[in-house]
Structures are given as C-alpha cells and as structure tokens.
Amino acid sequence: MQHKWRSLHPGEKPPKDKALNWWMNQFKETSTVEKQKSTDRPRTSEEDVEHIRQSCIRSSKKSIARRSVILGIPKTTIQNVLQKRLRPHAYKIQLKQEIKPDDRPKRVEFATFMLNAIDEDETFLQCICFLDEATFYVNGCVNRHNYRIWGTQQPNEFHDCVRGSPKVTSGVGFCMIMLLVPSSSVRKPLLGLSYIDLLEQYVFPKIETFEEEIVSRVTFMQDGAPPHFSCFVTDVLNERFPDAWIGWGGPIPLPP
C-alpha cells in the first residue's frame, strides 16, 4: 500500500505502518475502513442544554454544584455546557460606589483644585497626610474571591451591607515623608469617637515630629467612611487643620 501510494502521489508521504495496521484490523472487524460511531459517553442532549440555559436565566448566582443537585445533571456536564456551548462569563463581584450625574462636576472641580495646588507648590502632594482603614467581616458576608455570576453581560447590581455583623478593622496612615500610623486592628466597630482617639493618639503626635515648616503646610485627607464625617471628627479637624483638610464636609470637599 505504501508503494502504491508513492506511485499515485509522488512527493507525498504515505500512511505510516500504525495507521495501515489500524485500518486493516478495523476492516477485519467491520468490513469497512470508514470511521465508526464513537463509543464514548453520549453527547449532552439539547434538552439538557436548554435546562441549563433556563437555570442560568432564572438564577445567575447559583453555583454549579447547586445547579447539579437541582437539575439532576452531573457537575462536569454543566461545566462543559457553560464553557463550550453556552459560553457565558463568570463575572467577579466588584463593590463600587454609584456615581450620579451631579457628582461628575464635583470630581472635575476637585481635580482642578489639585492641579492648581501642584502648580503653585511642587511639594504640595508630599505634605498630604492620608489615613485609611479596611474592614474584614468575620462572617464573610460577601466573598468576592469565590463568588461568580454567570451571564452574557456584566451585571450592575446594588447590595445593601448589613451593619452590626462581627468584623475587624485595620488602619494605617501615611504620607510621602513618613509612616504616620503603624498597622493596627480594632475589634469593635470604628465609630466617630474611636476614630478621634486614633487621630489624637497616633496621627497628630507624628505630624508634630515634622519640621516646623512642613507642619504648617500639612493637608490632612480622608475618604467618605461614616466615622470620618461625624460632627465630632469635623470639629477636631477644623480646629487642628483650619481650611487645610480634604474630606466630606471639609473645607476642601472630597467628591464621590
């Protein structure tokens, strides 16, 4: 057969011995060399594919394991259908702040202020002291690492956070000159009074260690976390940094 192939197709490589042996054995068993119907597990029916599609439409947040229990279809089958046939995307949860139309002019105004301040003083950014903290919920109310939403478009949903659940708050303050507050944890809700204690015990004494020229130019900055704009905090910041702190309700308002 290889000799005949070379005479009919000069310049082309003939089939290898392995392929010829496989065709010969198949011809002995089936009397044909045509490809036979696969003996692997059957292809997923269109009915099951439609059930999986409708399940994703009804509840896009349900896990594959949960769908398998409800639909009575193996998890591997559902995963193969989602990845190879329906082709939705597993969107990762992202917590964002809603930006309203009235907020955009405020953002432009703040950006313009910052650019003008930098033009007037090249060291303006070096004298900004920023304090921020992160809260870790013990009950894991939102697990953004393991949670996925299956769909063809990125979802845009709003989720109200449940207050009062167990959590640990870790905070740090810094500027370009030095670290203001070493990382510290608070095992109780961070309220306005406890935030003032953090400022008076760690932040303000550190700022006082700066050179006198720098202390007079320091601008304090904080984000819009609820403890940051309580009336007690704003009074303390207005007294300590008159007309020189950035945040909600401050002399330099921080836009959303």
C-alpha positions, 0 to 999 in steps of 0.5 A: 500500500505504501508503494502504491501510494508513492506511485499515485502521489509522488512527493507525498508521504504515505500512511505510516505502518500504525495507521495501515495496521489500524485500518486493516484490523478495523476492516477485519472487524467491520468490513469497512475502513470508514470511521465508526460511531464513537463509543464514548459517553453520549453527547449532552442532549439539547434538552439538557442544554436548554435546562441549563440555559433556563437555570442560568436565566432564572438564577445567575448566582447559583453555583454549579454544584447547586445547579447539579443537585437541582437539575439532576445533571452531573457537575462536569456536564454543566461545566462543559455546557457553560464553557463550550456551548453556552459560553457565558462569563463568570463575572467577579463581584466588584463593590463600587460606589454609584456615581450620579450625574451631579457628582461628575462636576464635583470630581472635575472641580476637585481635580482642578483644585489639585492641579492648581495646588501642584502648580503653585507648590511642587511639594504640595502632594508630599505634605498630604497626610492620608489615613485609611482603614479596611474592614474584614467581616468575620462572617464573610458576608460577601466573598468576592474571591469565590463568588461568580455570576454567570451571564452574557453581560456584566451585571450592575447590581446594588447590595445593601451591607448589613451593619452590626455583623462581627468584623475587624478593622485595620488602619494605617496612615501615611504620607510621602515623608513618613509612616504616620500610623503603624498597622493596627486592628480594632475589634469593635466597630470604628465609630466617630469617637474611636476614630478621634482617639486614633487621630489624637493618639497616633496621627497628630503626635507624628505630624508634630515630629515634622519640621516646623515648616512642613507642619504648617503646610500639612493637608490632612485627607480622608475618604467618605467612611461614616466615622470620618464625617461625624460632627465630632471628627469635623470639629477636631479637624477644623480646629487642628487643620483650619481650611487645610483638610480634604474630606466630606464636609471639609473645607476642601470637599472630597467628591464621590 
